[in-house]
Amino acid sequence: MSDAIQITGLRKTYAAQGNAPAKEALKGVDLNIRAGSIFGLLGPNGAGKSTLINILAGLVNKTAGRVTIWGFDQDVNPRQSRAAIGVMPQELNMDPFFTPRASLEVQAGLYGVPKAERWTDELLELVGLTGQANAYARALSGGMKRRLLLAKALVHRPQILVLDEPTAGVDITLREMLWSNVRKLNDQGMTIILTTHYLEEAEQMCDEIAIINHGQVVIRQNTRDLLSRTDGKTLVLDTGGPVTLPDLPPGARAERRPDGRLAITYPPSRLRADQLLDALRGAGIPILDVATEQPDLEDVFVELTRD
């Protein structure tokens, strides 16, 4: 299967409530997600990401459009389409009086997984909760609860895993464990859809990224091509102390950083680094060391979502 998810003309309008007018959360979204990829779905708050995910999970009814999950049309085969996807939600929603083992068993039962096919012990080991398998969920730390949410999303062995802000508020150790598990699952063929506000995570993890804003897909590209959209590069210079800047070529701008180094940002499509360095040397400015910085996903995100 080439596409794990196919979305065509997807619209969602929330009805007016009280004094609040009707809101069109999704405005004709078209999006295909390649099977076996790690796909980033990014956007500012209120852009429509959660609505899109909840429609995929079957928790929100769409207003119009077509959604196909692992080859199953959501309207024609709702049970099969839901069985193909697992969602790790952002909210810590779990029964505080269930143990992790009981939570996974109940979740498996809700998906109709026969007892002989359940893999509760393997899941507990995968997410590092074997030692807490029989502790009440209310006694778990916030990080352990996030691990349990990941395990619950995997009980029915879905082909697609959606991670909705999975590392929000977690420590570095848990974050590394989570990404290690995600890579293992992806290596086994699972399609991963990630939403996150930590843009460096999306930059490191995702094969492709779509940015959604005001209910519409602003852009969708592979990560490398997306990063190359911003025509900006920075030379960071150690001048050995304060200097008086000469006039820079058009398009270049300079700033002094708190550590004393000089940062000059320029458009590489119109200006070469050696031209800048020649201008600085010609003005008698000493250059003890030089480094370059490439634009990151945050730069692209800000540029594409700026109103």
C-alpha distance (Angstrom), angle and dihedral (degrees) to the residues before:
residue distance angle dihedral
M1 . . .
S2 3.80 . .
D3 3.81 97.4 .
A4 3.78 124.8 41.2
I5 3.81 92.2 -170.9
Q6 3.79 131.1 22.6
I7 3.80 119.2 -170.7
T8 3.81 121.7 -176.7
G9 3.81 127.6 -178.9
L10 3.80 93.1 -20.5
R11 3.80 113.8 -175.7
K12 3.77 132.7 173.8
T13 3.79 125.6 -177.4
Y14 3.79 120.0 -178.1
A15 3.79 112.8 -145.9
A16 3.80 121.3 -114.8
Q17 3.79 114.5 -89.9
G18 3.79 121.8 -164.2
N19 3.77 108.5 -48.8
A20 3.79 92.5 -14.9
P21 3.82 112.6 100.1
A22 3.80 124.3 -134.3
K23 3.80 112.9 -76.6
E24 3.79 126.7 -147.6
A25 3.80 102.0 -148.2
L26 3.82 97.3 174.1
K27 3.80 122.1 32.0
G28 3.78 109.5 -165.4
V29 3.81 102.3 -47.0
D30 3.82 116.8 -164.8
L31 3.80 113.8 -171.1
N32 3.79 137.0 151.0
I33 3.81 120.4 -167.6
R34 3.78 117.1 -156.8
A35 3.81 117.5 -124.3
G36 3.80 113.7 -108.8
S37 3.82 94.9 19.9
I38 3.78 132.7 119.6
F39 3.78 101.8 -126.6
G40 3.80 124.6 -166.9
L41 3.80 119.8 -148.0
L42 3.79 107.5 -167.6
G43 3.77 135.7 174.0
P44 3.80 143.3 128.7
N45 3.79 122.3 -83.1
G46 3.79 111.3 -68.2
A47 3.80 93.4 19.9
G48 3.83 94.1 122.6
K49 3.81 102.0 -98.8
S50 3.81 96.1 123.6
T51 3.80 92.2 45.7
L52 3.80 90.1 52.3
I53 3.81 92.7 48.7
N54 3.81 92.7 46.8
I55 3.80 90.2 51.9
L56 3.81 90.1 51.5
A57 3.82 89.8 49.6
G58 3.80 91.9 49.7
L59 3.81 93.3 -116.1
V60 3.82 96.1 114.1
N61 3.79 126.7 42.2
K62 3.77 114.7 -129.9
T63 3.80 121.6 -128.9
A64 3.81 95.0 -141.9
G65 3.78 141.9 -17.2
R66 3.77 137.8 62.4
V67 3.81 130.3 -80.3
T68 3.81 123.0 -170.3
I69 3.80 118.9 -173.8
W70 3.80 118.0 -168.5
G71 3.79 89.9 -21.5
F72 3.82 95.4 -48.8
D73 3.79 119.0 116.0
Q74 3.80 107.2 -132.2
D75 3.81 92.0 -137.6
V76 3.81 96.2 45.4
N77 3.83 100.4 37.1
P78 3.83 106.7 20.8
R79 3.81 94.6 158.7
Q80 3.81 94.9 51.7
S81 3.80 93.4 43.5
R82 3.80 91.7 52.8
A83 3.80 91.6 46.8
A84 3.81 90.1 56.6
I85 3.81 94.2 59.8
G86 3.79 134.7 60.0
V87 3.78 123.2 -167.4
M88 3.80 128.2 -155.6
P89 3.81 101.1 -161.3
Q90 3.77 126.3 -147.8
E91 3.82 92.9 -127.2
L92 3.82 119.5 78.1
N93 3.81 95.7 -122.9
M94 3.80 112.5 167.2
D95 3.80 140.0 122.5
P96 3.84 106.3 -94.9
F97 3.81 91.8 -151.3
F98 3.81 95.1 56.3
T99 3.77 122.6 88.4
P100 3.82 117.8 -131.7
R101 3.80 89.5 -105.9
A102 3.81 92.5 51.1
S103 3.81 91.6 45.4
L104 3.79 91.4 55.0
E105 3.80 92.7 45.9
V106 3.80 92.0 50.8
Q107 3.81 91.5 46.5
A108 3.81 90.6 50.4
G109 3.79 89.6 50.2
L110 3.80 91.6 52.1
Y111 3.80 88.6 55.2
G112 3.80 91.1 47.9
V113 3.80 94.9 -116.0
P114 3.84 108.4 163.7
K115 3.80 114.4 -122.6
A116 3.79 91.2 -116.8
E117 3.82 90.0 58.8
R118 3.79 99.0 46.1
W119 3.80 119.3 112.2
T120 3.78 101.5 -165.3
D121 3.80 96.7 142.4
E122 3.80 92.7 48.2
L123 3.81 90.7 49.5
L124 3.80 92.3 50.3
E125 3.78 89.4 51.5
L126 3.80 92.3 45.6
V127 3.81 92.8 57.1
G128 3.81 96.0 36.6
L129 3.81 98.6 -110.4
T130 3.80 101.0 117.9
G131 3.80 91.0 110.7
Q132 3.82 91.6 50.4
A133 3.81 96.5 41.8
N134 3.81 93.7 117.1
A135 3.81 99.8 34.1
Y136 3.79 119.5 107.0
A137 3.80 112.5 -98.9
R138 3.82 90.4 -125.5
A139 3.83 88.3 65.3
L140 3.80 93.7 55.3
S141 3.78 122.1 102.3
G142 3.79 119.8 -116.0
G143 3.80 90.9 -100.9
M144 3.81 92.4 50.9
K145 3.79 90.4 50.3
R146 3.81 89.0 54.9
R147 3.80 89.2 52.1
L148 3.79 89.3 52.0
L149 3.81 90.9 51.3
L150 3.80 89.2 55.1
A151 3.80 91.4 50.2
K152 3.82 91.4 49.0
A153 3.81 90.0 53.2
L154 3.80 89.5 55.8
V155 3.83 102.6 45.7
H156 3.81 94.2 101.6
R157 3.83 94.2 44.2
P158 3.82 95.9 -117.5
Q159 3.78 122.2 -162.0
I160 3.83 90.1 -137.4
L161 3.81 127.4 46.3
V162 3.80 121.7 -165.2
L163 3.81 116.6 -159.3
D164 3.80 111.1 -165.4
E165 3.83 108.3 -163.9
P166 3.84 90.2 -36.7
T167 3.81 97.0 175.7
A168 3.81 99.6 43.3
G169 3.80 106.9 138.7
V170 3.81 97.5 -6.9
D171 3.78 128.4 128.9
I172 3.80 126.7 -108.1
T173 3.82 94.4 -101.5
L174 3.80 93.4 55.1
R175 3.79 91.2 44.1
E176 3.80 91.7 54.7
M177 3.81 91.3 46.2
L178 3.78 91.3 50.3
W179 3.80 94.7 49.9
S180 3.80 91.1 45.7
N181 3.82 89.5 55.4
V182 3.79 92.0 45.0
R183 3.80 91.2 53.8
K184 3.82 90.7 49.2
L185 3.80 91.4 51.4
N186 3.79 91.3 46.9
D187 3.81 91.0 49.3
Q188 3.81 86.9 56.1
G189 3.81 89.9 56.4
M190 3.80 103.0 -93.9
T191 3.81 117.0 144.5
I192 3.82 112.1 -129.8
I193 3.81 125.3 -156.6
L194 3.78 113.8 -167.9
T195 3.78 131.4 -169.0
T196 3.79 116.1 -174.9
H197 3.78 142.9 151.3
Y198 3.81 89.4 -147.5
L199 3.78 96.1 90.4
E200 3.80 94.0 -174.5
E201 3.82 87.5 63.1
A202 3.78 92.1 54.3
E203 3.80 90.0 46.4
Q204 3.81 92.2 53.3
M205 3.81 99.6 37.6
C206 3.80 109.5 34.0
D207 3.80 128.6 85.6
E208 3.81 91.4 -166.7
I209 3.79 133.9 15.0
A210 3.78 134.1 -158.9
I211 3.80 120.6 -166.3
I212 3.79 115.9 -153.0
N213 3.79 124.4 -166.0
H214 3.81 131.6 170.5
G215 3.80 90.2 -1.4
Q216 3.80 95.8 -55.1
V217 3.80 134.3 97.6
V218 3.79 105.0 -110.7
I219 3.80 94.8 -172.7
R220 3.79 141.3 -15.9
Q221 3.81 121.0 -164.0
N222 3.76 141.3 136.8
T223 3.78 110.2 -82.2
R224 3.80 97.3 -108.8
D225 3.81 93.9 52.1
L226 3.79 91.2 45.2
L227 3.80 91.7 54.5
S228 3.80 90.8 51.3
R229 3.83 92.5 58.8
T230 3.78 94.1 83.7
D231 3.79 110.0 81.3
G232 3.77 96.8 -149.2
K233 3.76 136.7 105.4
T234 3.80 131.3 171.7
L235 3.79 132.0 -139.8
V236 3.80 111.9 -156.8
L237 3.82 111.7 -158.8
D238 3.78 133.4 -169.0
T239 3.81 104.1 -148.4
G240 3.79 95.9 173.8
G241 3.80 92.7 -116.1
P242 3.82 144.0 -16.8
V243 3.81 116.3 -26.7
T244 3.78 137.2 -180.0
L245 3.76 109.5 -114.2
P246 3.78 120.7 -130.1
D247 3.79 121.8 -139.4
L248 3.80 106.8 -70.9
P249 3.81 124.5 -141.7
P250 3.84 115.2 -91.8
G251 3.83 112.5 -76.5
A252 3.81 96.1 27.4
R253 3.78 124.1 107.4
A254 3.79 131.5 -177.5
E255 3.79 136.5 -152.2
R256 3.78 135.1 178.3
R257 3.80 112.3 -123.9
P258 3.82 123.6 -143.1
D259 3.82 90.7 -106.7
G260 3.82 89.9 59.3
R261 3.79 97.1 -106.8
L262 3.78 121.7 130.5
A263 3.83 117.2 -122.4
I264 3.81 118.5 -161.7
T265 3.80 117.1 -173.2
Y266 3.80 118.1 -161.8
P267 3.84 140.9 164.6
P268 3.85 106.8 -105.9
S269 3.80 91.1 -159.7
R270 3.82 90.0 65.7
L271 3.79 104.5 22.4
R272 3.81 133.8 42.3
A273 3.79 124.4 -139.9
D274 3.81 92.1 -126.5
Q275 3.80 90.1 58.3
L276 3.78 90.0 57.0
L277 3.79 93.2 46.1
D278 3.81 91.6 48.4
A279 3.81 90.0 52.0
L280 3.80 91.3 51.2
R281 3.80 94.3 46.2
G282 3.80 90.8 46.1
A283 3.80 88.4 56.9
G284 3.80 90.7 52.8
I285 3.81 95.4 -110.1
P286 3.83 110.9 152.7
I287 3.82 117.2 -128.4
L288 3.80 111.2 -159.4
D289 3.80 95.8 168.1
V290 3.79 138.0 -2.5
A291 3.79 134.3 -161.3
T292 3.81 134.0 174.3
E293 3.79 130.9 -135.0
Q294 3.78 125.1 -159.1
P295 3.83 123.5 -148.4
D296 3.80 113.1 -96.6
L297 3.79 133.6 -149.8
E298 3.80 91.7 -88.4
D299 3.80 90.2 63.2
V300 3.80 91.5 50.9
F301 3.81 92.5 44.5
V302 3.80 93.2 52.1
E303 3.79 92.1 46.7
L304 3.82 94.5 50.3
T305 3.82 98.0 42.4
R306 3.80 98.3 41.8
D307 3.80 108.5 120.7
